[in-house]
Amino acid sequence: MLIERALKAMARACTALGALALTVMMLSTDYDVVARAVFDRPLNGAVDIVEMMVLCVAFLGLPEVCLRDEQIRVDIIDGLVPPRVLLLLRLMGLVLTVAFMTILAVNVFQPMLDAYRFGDIKPDTGFPVYPLFGLTLFSLAAAAVTTTAMLVRLLRPRPAAAT
């Protein structure tokens, strides 16, 4: 299906960007440590860089995690309830996840506008803060959409098995 392929490509791109952010974080930290020890010239803004990259790594991974349905689960009652109850619990979990991601996304929007309006910047690098809010908003919206796709996939009737 075209929508699922597009979501998969978008989620994969987000994961690749998250991996790039992890690489930047690792290299900037390594450079900062070596430059401080060897040349007594630490990387200016290393803390800001790491802070921004942690945000990227954490949020850019959400869409693919949600699309693959690989969230952390505790399956204490899975063996104790009938399959229909388990399906209902799974559906409720997906609906609540979509609602939670949507609420988070809505609540990130106003701080993003405020950061843009007031010209908030990171202290050491001077990087504007609003793109970080934008990235968070995008990631949360993408995670809500991919979780909705999982919900639709779960509700879609399965074809009967061939005998």
C-alpha positions in Angstrom: 0.0 0.0 0.0 1.3 3.4 -1.0 0.6 5.1 2.4 2.4 2.4 4.4 5.4 2.6 2.1 5.5 6.4 2.4 5.3 6.1 6.2 8.0 3.5 6.2 10.3 5.8 4.1 9.6 8.8 6.4 10.2 6.7 9.5 13.4 5.3 8.0 14.6 8.9 7.1 13.9 10.0 10.7 15.9 7.1 12.0 18.8 7.9 9.7 18.8 11.5 10.8 18.7 10.3 14.4 21.8 8.1 13.7 23.5 11.1 12.2 22.7 13.2 15.3 24.2 10.4 17.4 27.4 10.5 15.3 27.6 14.3 15.7 27.1 14.0 19.4 29.8 11.3 19.7 32.3 13.1 17.5 31.8 16.5 19.2 32.2 14.9 22.7 35.3 13.0 21.6 36.8 16.2 20.0 36.0 18.2 23.1 37.8 15.7 25.4 40.8 15.3 23.2 41.1 19.1 22.4 40.8 19.9 26.1 43.4 17.3 27.2 45.9 17.8 24.3 45.6 21.4 23.3 43.9 23.0 26.3 41.3 24.3 23.8 37.9 22.6 24.4 35.1 22.8 21.8 33.1 25.9 22.4 29.4 25.0 22.7 30.0 21.3 23.2 27.3 21.1 25.9 24.8 22.9 23.5 25.7 20.5 20.7 25.2 17.4 22.8 22.0 18.8 24.3 20.5 19.4 20.8 21.7 16.0 19.5 20.2 14.1 22.4 16.9 15.7 21.6 17.3 14.7 17.9 18.2 11.1 18.8 15.3 10.7 21.2 12.6 12.2 19.1 13.6 11.1 15.6 13.5 7.5 16.7 9.8 7.7 17.7 8.2 7.3 14.3 9.9 4.1 13.4 9.5 2.6 16.9 5.8 3.3 16.6 5.5 2.1 13.0 7.2 -1.2 13.9 5.2 -1.4 17.1 8.3 -2.0 19.2 7.5 0.1 22.2 8.5 -1.4 25.6 5.8 -3.7 26.9 5.1 -5.5 30.1 3.2 -8.6 29.3 2.2 -9.6 32.8 -1.4 -10.4 31.9 -1.0 -11.6 28.3 -1.2 -15.3 29.3 -4.0 -14.8 31.8 -6.7 -13.2 29.6 -8.5 -14.4 26.5 -7.2 -13.3 23.1 -10.2 -10.9 22.5 -9.4 -9.1 25.8 -5.8 -8.9 24.8 -6.8 -7.4 21.5 -9.0 -4.9 23.2 -6.1 -3.9 25.6 -3.8 -3.5 22.6 -6.3 -1.4 20.8 -6.8 0.8 23.9 -3.0 1.1 24.2 -2.6 2.3 20.6 -5.5 4.8 20.9 -4.1 6.2 24.2 -0.6 6.4 22.5 -2.0 8.4 19.6 -3.9 10.7 22.1 -0.8 11.2 24.2 1.5 12.0 21.2 -1.2 14.4 19.9 -1.5 16.2 23.3 2.3 16.5 23.5 2.5 17.8 19.9 -0.3 20.4 20.6 1.5 21.5 23.7 4.9 22.0 21.9 3.4 24.3 19.3 3.0 27.4 21.5 6.5 27.3 23.0 7.8 26.9 19.4 6.0 30.1 18.4 7.2 31.9 21.5 10.8 30.8 20.9 10.6 32.1 17.4 8.9 35.4 18.4 11.3 36.2 21.2 14.4 35.0 19.3 15.5 32.4 21.9 18.9 31.0 21.2 21.2 28.4 22.8 23.7 30.2 25.0 27.0 29.0 23.8 26.3 28.4 20.1 23.7 31.0 19.4 21.6 28.4 17.6 17.9 29.4 17.5 15.7 27.2 19.8 12.5 27.2 17.6 13.8 24.6 15.1 14.4 22.2 18.0 10.7 22.7 19.0 9.8 22.2 15.3 11.7 19.0 15.2 10.0 17.8 18.3 6.6 18.8 16.9 7.3 17.0 13.7 8.5 13.8 15.4 5.5 13.7 17.7 3.1 14.2 14.8 4.9 11.5 12.8 4.8 9.1 15.7 1.0 9.8 16.1 0.5 9.1 12.4 2.6 5.9 12.4 0.8 4.7 15.5 -2.5 5.4 13.8 -1.3 3.3 10.9 -0.6 0.5 13.4 -4.1 0.9 14.8 -5.6 0.7 11.3 -3.5 -2.4 10.5 -4.7 -4.1 13.7 -8.3 -3.3 12.9 -8.1 -4.3 9.2 -9.8 -7.7 8.7 -7.3 -10.4 7.8 -7.9 -12.7 4.8 -8.9 -16.3 5.7 -6.0 -18.7 5.7 -5.8 -21.1 2.7 -6.5 -24.7 3.6 
